[in-house]
Amino acid sequence: MTVLLRSLSFIAAVSWGVTPASAATDIMWWHAMSGELGKQVEKLAAEFNASQADYRIVPSYKGNYTETVTAAIFAFRSRSQPAIVQVNEIATATMTAAKGAIYPVFELMRDEQERFSPSAYLPAVTGYYADVDGNLLSFPFNASTPILYYNKDMFRRAGLDPEVAPRTWPEVGMAATRLRDSGALCGFTTSWPSWIHVENFSAFHNLPIATRINGFGGLDAVLIFNNPVLTRHVAQLADWQSAKVFDYSGRGQSAEPRFQKGECGIFIGSSATRADIKANSKFEVGYGMMPYWPDVAGAPQNSIIGGATLWVLRDRPRAEYKGVAKFFAFLSRPEVQAAWHQATGYVPITRAAFELTRAQGFYDRDPGAAIAIEQITLHPPTENSRGLRLGSFVLIRDAIEDELEQAISGRKSPQAALDAAVERGNKLLRQFERASPDR
């Protein structure tokens, strides 16, 4: 009824030769960022809104990533969906399969004639969200990658050089053993087990996780990460675990507080937590790239990203899409990206923002801030280090972490655990394939 009344009012105004007062077009943006990151999202929206008068981005926090995308799916069914929704990287295949629901970003920018050059964006970021022809399906927003953090004070007490980060896994093992011998409760720990020890480990060693270009080539991809290199790595983690050289701290970000409290001298976690670690640690923090096994040919290659991207949903008024395109162009500006990168710890998505940040002296003032970018751009991405495009990967990641826990605790052999993870994951992939409309 309200919509009808507004329409009638507009018609009456035009009929009598009266021009209705112009108002900005509201554009709903559902996101998954709380706390300080949520404040930064609100700031971005406010800056865009202040930069022009035709459109108003309205951010709305909808819970974590799973809750946000679930809310968007249910809203689409009732035709109450937002124009923009933030979705984490491992749900890319799920979004891509919903072709009738998404408005690919490269099509949006073309249709609205907004300047948009994929070559301006970092390949390690855009590759995760592009189709096989390199067309961006969604807009990269918050991207991170695992890096190594270490406690320089603990290194000094252990007789280790506090200015040199361990580069390889043997060096990590040696340093962690020295840390344990000097009284540390644990040598090193890591967060996000599958993301670090399977997904990024494989990319950094130029090893495939699945066939069909890690799923980019089709829904019939098959998991194949149960290879000798990863099996040996998991076996080494299990061996180190028995002496607390490595100490498993659980899933997600549960390991990070142990590093901040000084329990573990080395921590491998998301680059996006760097500002939080720096602010809450009562010791001098050192930074390094992810470790690698030096006897593996092609290592180190490049790491892959985590984080999320902005998807555009269909069936919104045309005027909103023009505003969305302008908002994405705004987010691409070097000064906007540089400020976002510096305030949050996420990597900038464009080369220009990276160069601007460097020119502003940020990396000189804040050592370690450039490591994530240097790591994802270490070499041009290969078919093995571009990223993943696998359906139901949230569930697959759970299966992988179930089996990693079995191996690290000694309840299963590393080979048996990885074989089981591959078997469980492939069952989920086949279920996703059967349910896909492209089948």
Secondary structure, DSSP 8 states (H G I E B T S, - for coil): -HHHHHHHHHHHHHHTT-------EEEEEEE---HHHHHHHHHHHHHHHHH-SSEEEEEEE-SSHHHHHHHHHHHHHTT---SEEEEEGGGHHHHHH-TTTB--HHHHHHHTT----GGGB-HHHHGGGB-TTS-BSSEEEEEE-EEEEEEHHHHHHTT--TT----BHHHHHHHHHHHHHTT-SEEEEESSHHIIIIIIHHHHTT--SBHHHHTTT-TT--B----HHHHHHHHHHHHHHHTTSB----STTTTHHHHHTTSEEEEEEEGGGHHHHHHH-SS-EEEE---B-TTSTT-S-----EEEEEEEBSSS-HHHHHHHHHHHHHHTSHHHHHHHHHHH--B-SBHHHHHHHHHTTHHHHSTTTTHHHHHHTSS---TTTS----TTHHHHHHHHHHHHHHHHTTSS-HHHHHHHHHHHHHHHHHHHHHHSTT-
